[in-house]
Amino acid sequence: MHSSIVKYYVRLKFDVEGVVEKADLIGAIFGQTEGLFGPEMNLNELQKTWKVGRIEVNLESKGNRTYGEVLIPMSTDISTAALIAAAVENVDKVGPCSARFTLIGIEDVRESKRRIIAERAKSIVKEWALKSVSESEELLKDIMEVARRSKLITYGKEELPAGPGIHTSDTIIIVEGRADVINLLRAGIENVIAVEGVKIPETVVKLSKDKKIIAFLDGDRGGDLILKELSQMMRIDKVLRAPPGREVEDLTPLEILEILKKEVQMQPAEEAPTHLGGLSAKVKESFSSIHGTLEAIILDEKFDQIARVPVNELVQRLENTEGAKYLIFDGIITQRLVDLALKKGMIAIIGHRMGDIAEKPSDISLKTFDEFGLE
């Protein structure tokens, strides 16, 4: 077809009781469908208006029979294509020979094209990804060279796995285990030490007294437990987490650097001691007051109460309140509440339990009462 775009292929199989040629088959198709539905539906007329293309016939003769397939390209609507298919199925003779035509199917050419385009798009994405990975590997060469020079050491009386930067850096990154330390060393991060379990070693507690502490933990329940224990034992200036369900030891160097980059972009945590010490006391003091009341307490940066409101009025009140830094409330921490608190520059939210939080910001602390030993 030249001036029209093929939309459908009508495909039929045939079986003729005799030996016939292609011309006989095409002649039978045109002749026996002519006049069935008026002149505008004749195959001849449809070909003249480019609505039917050149009919293709593939045949084979064996013994005294001829069989094969007919392919009719069409640029009509599906109803016309179906009508022509039914008309051709009605052809019962080719020349003097009895014949039978059966529809195999009507193929939507556009759907086939969509599949081809989708497959090609997948191929393009794959090629791009391979090229991107290759370029990323080049960018990582310098980092990996540093990693090769970085040696795993042991530190403190507990002989904890650590990087050599633990001796000189003012900032210490705390991870869970030896494998996490090794993975950070591969990414060129040397100021790292592992706690090696939920029980926090005395050496790590001592480090927190005169160094800035970043906890970099797995994005699973194990990471939650270690964070809870760390928070009770020492001051933490920043908490970073692997993506949900991922472990620090499985992250790529680029992923590690991207997560740690968030720390660089955040403000120094001068309020951290109050955050963990004063907040803990305030939460324990407030819990018995609001437990079971469905109320919320909004505090400023000095833990002075700004407002006490019903939970169902909380979002509206927060939107209209300046200086809110801490929220302690008898309810579920939701994504909407987290987004609003982040927008208002709040430091922490404490509630009964976590809702479905798709995006947990690293610059706001989300805690439940049971993390403070309550409930």
C-alpha positions in Angstrom: 0.0 0.0 0.0 1.4 3.4 -0.9 -0.8 6.4 0.2 -2.5 4.7 3.2 -1.0 3.1 6.3 -1.7 -0.6 6.9 -3.7 -1.0 10.1 -4.7 -4.7 9.9 -3.5 -7.9 8.3 -6.4 -10.3 7.6 -4.8 -13.8 7.6 -6.7 -16.9 6.3 -5.8 -20.4 5.5 -7.3 -22.4 2.6 -7.6 -26.0 1.5 -8.6 -26.7 -2.2 -9.6 -30.1 -3.5 -7.5 -29.8 -6.6 -4.3 -28.3 -8.1 -4.7 -24.5 -8.6 -2.4 -21.4 -9.0 -2.2 -18.1 -7.2 -4.1 -16.3 -9.9 -7.0 -18.8 -9.5 -7.2 -18.2 -5.8 -7.1 -14.4 -6.1 -9.7 -14.5 -8.9 -12.0 -16.6 -6.7 -11.6 -14.2 -3.8 -12.4 -11.1 -5.9 -15.2 -12.8 -7.9 -17.1 -14.5 -5.1 -17.0 -11.5 -2.7 -18.1 -9.0 -5.4 -21.6 -7.6 -5.0 -22.2 -9.1 -1.5 -22.4 -5.7 0.3 -22.7 -3.1 -2.5 -20.0 -1.7 -4.8 -18.2 0.4 -2.1 -17.3 -2.9 -0.3 -15.9 -4.7 -3.3 -12.3 -5.6 -3.0 -11.6 -4.0 -6.4 -13.0 -0.7 -5.2 -11.2 -0.9 -1.9 -7.9 -1.4 -3.7 -8.6 1.6 -6.0 -9.0 3.8 -2.9 -5.9 2.2 -1.2 -8.0 0.7 1.5 -6.9 -2.8 0.6 -3.3 -3.6 -0.4 -1.8 -6.2 -2.7 -3.1 -9.6 -1.6 -0.4 -12.1 -0.9 -0.8 -15.9 -1.4 1.5 -18.6 -0.3 0.5 -22.1 -1.5 1.7 -25.6 -1.8 0.3 -28.5 -3.8 0.5 -32.1 -2.6 -1.2 -35.0 -4.2 -4.4 -33.6 -5.6 -4.8 -30.8 -3.0 -3.6 -27.2 -2.7 -3.3 -25.5 0.6 -1.7 -22.4 2.1 -2.4 -18.9 3.5 -3.8 -15.6 2.2 -2.7 -12.3 3.6 -4.9 -9.2 3.0 -3.4 -5.8 4.2 -6.1 -3.3 5.0 -6.3 0.4 6.1 -10.0 0.3 7.0 -11.6 0.3 10.4 -11.8 -3.0 12.2 -15.5 -3.5 11.3 -14.7 -3.4 7.5 -11.7 -5.7 8.0 -13.9 -8.2 9.9 -16.5 -8.0 7.1 -14.0 -8.7 4.4 -12.6 -11.6 6.5 -16.1 -13.1 6.8 -16.7 -12.6 3.1 -13.5 -14.5 2.1 -14.4 -17.3 4.5 -17.6 -17.7 2.4 -15.6 -18.5 -0.8 -16.2 -22.2 -1.5 -14.8 -22.8 -4.9 -11.5 -22.0 -6.7 -12.2 -22.6 -10.4 -14.1 -25.9 -10.6 -12.5 -27.2 -7.3 -14.2 -27.2 -3.9 -12.4 -25.0 -1.4 -12.5 -24.0 2.2 -11.2 -20.7 3.7 -10.7 -20.3 7.4 -9.8 -17.1 9.3 -6.5 -17.5 11.3 -6.8 -14.0 12.7 -6.8 -10.2 12.2 -3.4 -8.7 13.3 -3.4 -5.1 14.5 -0.3 -3.8 12.8 -0.1 -0.8 15.1 0.0 -3.1 18.1 2.9 -5.0 16.5 4.7 -1.7 15.9 4.1 -0.7 19.5 5.7 -3.9 20.7 8.7 -3.4 18.3 9.1 0.2 19.5 8.8 -0.9 23.2 11.5 -3.6 22.6 13.7 -1.1 20.9 13.2 1.3 23.7 14.3 -1.4 26.2 17.4 -2.0 24.1 18.2 1.8 24.0 17.8 2.0 27.8 20.0 -1.1 28.3 22.7 0.4 26.0 22.5 3.7 27.9 22.8 1.9 31.2 25.8 -0.1 30.1 27.5 3.2 28.8 26.5 5.0 32.1 28.0 2.2 34.2 31.1 2.2 32.1 31.5 6.0 32.7 30.7 5.6 36.4 33.4 3.0 36.7 35.9 5.5 35.2 34.8 8.1 37.8 35.2 5.6 40.5 38.8 4.7 39.7 40.3 7.4 41.9 37.9 6.4 44.7 38.8 2.7 44.4 42.5 3.5 44.4 42.0 5.3 47.7 40.1 2.3 48.9 42.9 -0.1 48.0 45.2 1.9 50.1 42.8 2.0 53.0 43.5 -0.8 55.5 41.0 -2.3 57.9 42.2 -1.8 61.5 41.0 -2.6 65.0 40.3 0.1 67.6 39.8 0.2 71.3 39.9 -2.5 74.0 37.1 -4.4 72.2 39.2 -4.4 69.0 36.3 -3.1 66.9 36.6 -3.1 63.1 37.5 0.5 61.9 39.1 2.6 59.3 42.4 4.4 59.9 40.6 7.8 59.8 39.2 7.0 63.2 42.4 8.4 64.8 42.4 11.7 63.1 38.9 12.7 62.0 36.6 15.0 64.1 33.6 13.1 62.7 33.0 9.4 63.2 30.7 7.2 61.2 29.2 4.4 63.2 28.1 1.3 61.3 26.8 -2.1 62.4 29.5 -4.7 61.4 32.9 -5.5 59.9 31.4 -5.9 56.4 29.9 -2.4 56.6 33.4 -0.9 57.5 35.0 -2.7 54.6 32.4 -1.4 52.2 32.9 2.2 53.3 36.6 1.8 52.9 36.0 0.7 49.3 34.2 4.0 48.8 37.2 5.9 50.3 35.5 6.6 53.7 38.1 5.9 56.4 36.6 7.6 59.5 34.3 4.6 60.3 33.9 2.1 63.1 31.5 -0.8 63.7 29.6 -1.5 66.9 29.5 -5.3 66.1 26.0 -6.0 67.5 23.1 -4.3 69.4 25.1 -3.9 72.6 27.0 -0.6 72.2 30.7 -0.9 73.2 32.2 1.4 75.7 34.9 2.5 73.2 32.1 3.9 70.9 30.4 5.7 73.8 33.7 7.4 74.7 34.2 8.6 71.1 30.8 10.3 71.1 32.0 12.6 74.0 34.4 14.7 71.9 33.6 13.8 68.2 30.7 14.4 65.9 28.8 11.1 65.5 27.0 10.0 62.4 25.1 6.7 62.6 24.9 5.0 59.1 22.6 2.0 59.5 20.8 -0.7 57.5 17.3 0.2 56.2 15.7 -2.7 58.1 14.4 -3.7 61.5 18.0 -4.5 62.6 19.0 -0.9 61.9 16.0 0.3 63.9 17.1 -1.8 66.9 20.7 -0.5 66.8 19.5 3.1 66.4 17.3 2.7 69.5 20.2 1.4 71.5 22.6 4.1 70.3 20.1 6.8 71.1 19.8 5.6 74.7 23.6 5.2 75.2 25.1 8.3 73.5 24.7 11.5 71.6 24.1 11.1 67.9 24.5 14.2 65.6 23.0 12.7 62.5 21.3 9.4 61.4 21.7 8.2 57.9 20.0 5.0 56.6 20.4 2.6 53.7 17.3 2.5 51.4 14.4 0.5 52.9 15.2 -3.2 52.9 18.9 -2.6 51.9 22.0 -3.1 54.0 25.0 -0.8 54.2 27.4 -3.7 53.2 25.5 -4.2 49.9 25.5 -0.6 48.8 27.7 0.5 45.8 30.4 3.1 46.3 28.3 5.7 44.4 25.2 4.9 46.6 27.3 5.4 49.8 28.7 8.7 48.6 25.2 9.9 47.6 23.8 9.1 51.1 26.8 10.7 52.8 26.5 13.7 50.6 23.2 14.5 52.4 25.2 15.0 55.6 27.3 17.7 53.9 24.2 19.6 52.8 22.6 19.6 56.3 23.1 22.1 59.0 25.4 21.3 61.9 23.6 19.7 64.7 24.3 22.1 67.6 20.9 21.1 69.2 21.8 17.4 69.1 22.5 17.0 72.9 19.2 18.6 73.8 17.5 16.6 71.1 18.4 13.3 72.7 18.7 14.2 76.4 16.1 16.9 76.9 13.7 15.4 74.4 13.8 12.0 76.1 12.9 13.5 79.4 10.1 15.6 77.9 8.6 12.6 76.0 8.5 10.6 79.2 7.0 13.5 81.1 4.3 14.1 78.4 3.4 10.5 77.7 1.1 9.9 80.7 -0.5 13.2 80.0 -1.6 12.6 76.4 -1.8 8.8 76.2 -5.3 7.8 75.2 -6.4 11.4 74.7 -5.9 11.8 70.9 -4.2 15.1 71.6 -0.9 16.6 70.5 1.7 18.8 72.2 3.8 21.2 70.1 7.1 22.4 71.6 9.6 25.0 70.8 13.4 24.5 70.6 13.7 24.9 74.4 11.0 22.3 74.9 8.5 24.9 76.1 4.9 24.1 75.2 3.5 26.2 72.4 0.1 24.5 72.0 -1.9 21.5 72.9 -4.5 20.5 70.3 -6.7 17.6 69.3 -5.0 15.4 66.7 -7.7 16.1 64.1 -6.7 19.8 64.3 -3.0 19.2 64.3 -2.1 19.8 60.6 -4.0 23.1 60.5 -2.5 24.2 63.8 1.1 23.4 62.7 0.6 25.3 59.4 -0.3 28.4 61.4 2.3 28.0 64.2 5.8 29.5 64.1 8.7 28.2 66.1 7.4 24.6 66.4 10.4 22.3 66.7 9.1 19.1 68.5 5.8 17.3 68.3 4.6 14.7 70.8 1.2 13.2 70.0 -1.2 10.4 70.6 -1.5 9.2 67.1 0.2 7.7 63.9 3.0 9.4 62.1 1.9 9.9 58.5 3.7 11.1 55.3 1.5 14.2 55.3 2.5 15.1 58.8 6.2 14.4 58.0 6.1 16.6 54.9 4.5 19.5 56.8 7.0 19.2 59.7 9.9 19.2 57.3 8.5 22.3 55.6 8.2 24.0 59.0 11.8 23.2 59.9 10.9 20.9 62.8 13.4 18.6 64.5 11.5 15.6 65.7 8.1 13.9 65.8 7.2 11.3 68.4 4.0 9.2 68.1 2.5 5.8 68.8 3.6 4.2 65.6 4.8 4.8 62.0 2.3 4.9 59.2 3.2 4.2 55.6 6.2 6.6 55.2 7.4 6.4 51.6 10.1 9.1 52.0 11.8 9.4 55.4 13.8 12.6 55.5 17.2 12.3 57.2 17.1 15.8 58.7 14.1 15.1 60.9 13.9 12.5 63.6 10.8 10.2 63.6 10.4 8.1 66.8 7.7 6.0 68.5 7.0 5.9 72.2 8.3 2.3 72.5 11.8 3.6 71.5 11.7 5.6 74.7 10.7 2.5 76.7 7.1 3.6 77.0 3.8 1.9 76.1 
